[in-house]
Amino acid sequence: MAGTSGAVGGGASNASMGSYHKIKIYFYGIDASSESKASENIVNRAVSFLDPPFCHCELQFMNGESLAVYANTQVSMRKRTFEDPQYQVLTVPCTPRQYDAAYASACTFVGLPFGWMALINCKLMLFAGGSSATFCSKLCCDVLNHAKILQDAPRSDFVTPSALYTHVERELLRRTTVQNAANQGVTPALDFHRLSPA
């Protein structure tokens, strides 16, 4: 991984977004009306059937590197684009410290194998923790949880791509609500002081 000064290899120093950084989470869904649905691999079809609409997710850092794992492969980080229209993206702002923690965590997962039992257990919920393997939404969730980016972080062993999407979307909405409330609380005070007699 190519490192950058003042960051843990994630390109944060060169791609700063003001006082915050960002991590993108791409979610892949099968288009039910598409003729290509039959050509999707069995894992994607099964996950999408059990908890629609998404069947895969990946994290992308600001330097373009994406963290991912696919069936029968190992976790890898590589630069890629997400041009397929079946991908949807959620962009999560975070502090530079959270970003660096997430990137460092992601690097520790590289080489970890995909786990069929871990994936099956995601829906059956037979056991928690202890697995030396992973699957896409568990991988993404583990990185986000390690960096403390999500409030009320979901249990990674039991989170599907669709469940993670819902949780992240809810987190972004919560942040927007808090920010709006803070803004509404500040504006009247400024108006009050401005309008008060000298």
Secondary structure as GFF3:
##gff-version 3
##sequence-region A 1 198
A	DSSP	beta_strand	21	29	.	.	.	ID=ss1
A	DSSP	three_ten_helix	35	39	.	.	.	ID=ss2
A	DSSP	alpha_helix	42	50	.	.	.	ID=ss3
A	DSSP	beta_strand	54	60	.	.	.	ID=ss4
A	DSSP	beta_strand	65	68	.	.	.	ID=ss5
A	DSSP	beta_strand	76	79	.	.	.	ID=ss6
A	DSSP	beta_strand	87	94	.	.	.	ID=ss7
A	DSSP	alpha_helix	96	109	.	.	.	ID=ss8
A	DSSP	alpha_helix	116	124	.	.	.	ID=ss9
A	DSSP	alpha_helix	136	146	.	.	.	ID=ss10
A	DSSP	three_ten_helix	156	158	.	.	.	ID=ss11
A	DSSP	alpha_helix	161	195	.	.	.	ID=ss12
###
